[in-house]
Amino acid sequence: MARVFSGIQPSGELHIGNYLGAVTNWVALQEQHECFFCIVDYHAITQDYEPQELEARTFDMAVSLVAAGVDPEKCVLFVQSHVPEHTELAWVFMTVTPLGELERMTQFKDKSQRQESVLAGLLNYPVLQAADVLLYRADTVPVGEDQVQHIELMREIARKWNARYGTGFFPEPDAALSGKARRILGLDGEAKMSKSLGNTIGILEQPEEIWQRLRPAVTDPARVTKKDPGTPEVCNLYALHQLFSPSSTVEEVAQKCRSAGWGCLDCKRVLADNMSTRLAPIRERAAELRADPDRMGELLAAGADRARAVARETMREVRERMGLLPGEARAPANR
Ligand code: TRP
């Protein structure tokens, strides 16, 4: 049995991209492995954000995850800042991480370019990510392609720490790219689906809202009017049909598109209906969870307790191996 760790930013409600791309994979993994799933709020504050909104976004992410099937009975689901050992181990790792490695991270380069003054938290983002995983000595990290570089650095950090303080103590985790490595495009048909680009559909949206989002979505550009035949394979909406519609519908859609039997709006109508139906049980579970915020708070507190039990033990061993004076004892035992 592998020990699995993954993290997700507290971006509020899940969208269908992170639902299909990541969370359905988590739901499958929790059946067979020991899984730690973490809402990474300390990572979220490395970029511009509204303090008044973060709490709600974190809560909504927790609701979305549980509604989507992440089961606090089958995995450890918790909020990163509830387990202070994450930042503690991050500090330790900063002392073995080469600055040059951090500076060459693609994500750091992208994000820092857009900033007037680059903050140390952004640079050290991957160090905290390494601490997240290694605190649980997890060996498997389900992530998207864009995180592979961070996982490689994580392996290097584990190697460096091990070489100095304790051979074999930390594993070198592997990235587990979700089988189909599905990159779900946004409704603009261009960029990856992402909340910050506003090209998403939330998994908790009402049927009418789903329709309002799909209606203007970009399709095959060759279909200028209803009479122009289209090529399903180049259409992002067809890709979404493949994810949400039964295979008989997918075939019908392809055929009606090629023959210009349907206009794009007809096709979108069918997709909106199928999407709404598929997401209905998730919407219902989310409504129940929202109705009882105390219960959700208790679930997260229980998750943090379970995570902490492991985290505390790792940190105890880390401190010991690094020669830090134990806090329990007032003075070294044999003076
Ligand atoms: N950086 C990851 C992302 O943006 C989120 C994350 C934080 C993470 N800590 C993690 C993912 C640990 C996997 C393991 O998607």
Boltz pocket constraint, residues with backbone or C-beta under 6 A from the ligand:
constraints:
  - pocket:
      binder: B
      contacts: [[A, 5], [A, 6], [A, 7], [A, 8], [A, 9], [A, 40], [A, 43], [A, 128], [A, 129], [A, 132], [A, 133], [A, 141], [A, 142], [A, 143], [A, 147]]
      max_distance: 6.0
